[in-house]
Amino acid sequence: MTEKNQGNMMIVSQEHLGKKTFSLIPVTTDCPFVECMYLPDRKELAIISKVKKDTFHFFTKVDVQGDVVAAKKTRANGKTHAEERKQIETFYEYYLTSEKDILEFIKLFALNSEGFKISNYIEPVLKKV
């Protein structure tokens, strides 16, 4: 990692599914990430990279008026509407689950890591920050 990529995000407080948490948002244009969010229910840091990839996803099929197209019969997955597979461009996602890795990532990329009380947002196991 180059020095220019260090310290180009800021930690901000937020709420996710009714729980207090934090995100890291880019503050410089050369930041390699779109955003990062700590998921308290999963105890992991989700990292969204700026690097893109082509992936296939299923989407609900709609007609020319935008109405959902019904399936001819109920599908094996229980859905009653038709779906179509489309290729779309998505960002690479990474998930840090190790407490040590999460803290190290925050120290590397967050400008305000020293003054931000991570212990207010993460389970007591991480209160050693």
N, C-alpha and C positions, 0 to 999 in steps of 0.2 A: 504494500500500500504506500502511496506517496504522501508526503506531508501536506500537499494541497487539498487532499480529501479529508483531512482531519479537522474537526471542529467546524463543520459547515451545516449543522442542524441545531435546532433548539427544542428543548423538552417543554411541553405544555400540558397542563391539566385538562382532563375531560372526563366524560362518562361513557361507559360502554355497557349496554344491556343492564342499566340500573346500578352499575358498580363504578366507584371512583377508579380512574386509571390515568395513564399518560400516553402521549404520542410524541414522536420526534418529527418535526417538520423542517424541510430544507430552508436555509436562509441565504444560500448562494446558488448561482446558476450551475456551478460545476459539481454540485452534490450528486453522488451516484444513485441516490434513492428518491423515490416519489414521496414516501412516508413510511413511518414505522409506528406500530401500535402494540402496547402491552395488553394481552388478553388475559384478564385476571381469572376467568373461569378455567382457562387451559394452562395458566402459568407459563406463557410463552410470549416471546417478542416476535411479532409478524413484521417482516421487512419486505417492502415492495421496491424492487429495483427499477431503474430507468431502462434497463435492457429489455427488449421485447422479443416475443416468440409467437409463432403461428400455432394455434391449437384448435381443436374441433370441440364444439359444444352443441347440445341439443336445445333448440328454441321452440316455443309454441308456434305452430303454423297458423298463419292468419290469411284471410282472403284479401281481395283488392280493396275492400271497404275497411279492413282492419279488424274484422270479427274473427274470433277463434274458430278454427275448423275442427269439427267433431270427428273423433276416430270412428271408423266403421264398426268396430267392436271394442270393448274394454281391453286395454293392452295388458300384458303380463305384469307391468309395474303398477297397475291399478288406475292409470290415467285414462280419462275418457276423451281427451283431445289429441289431435294429431301433432306430431313434432317433426322438425326437420333439422338435419345436421348441417352446421355451417362452420366454416373456418373463420376465425377472428384473431386479431392481434391482441395479445395480453402481455402484461409485465411478468417477469420472473418473480417468484415469491420465495422467501426463505423464512424459516422458523427456528429461532433459538430457544431451546428448552433448558439448557444448563444455566443455572444461576450465575456461575462464573463468567460464561460467555456473554450473557445479557449485560452484566455490569461492565465488562471490558468493552463491549460495543458502545455502550453509553459514554464511557470515558473517552473513547476514541472520536466519536462523532458529535457529541452534544457540547455546544459552547458553554452552556450553563449547568453542566453536570455537577460542578462543585457546590453550587448554591441551591440546587434542587433537591428537596427531601424525598428521595425515592422510597424511603421507608414508610412514607405516608400512603403509598399506593400498592406496594408489594407485600405479600404475606410476611409474617414475622421472621421467617427463615432468612430473608434477604436484608434484615435490618442492620447488618454489619457494614452497610455503605457509609 
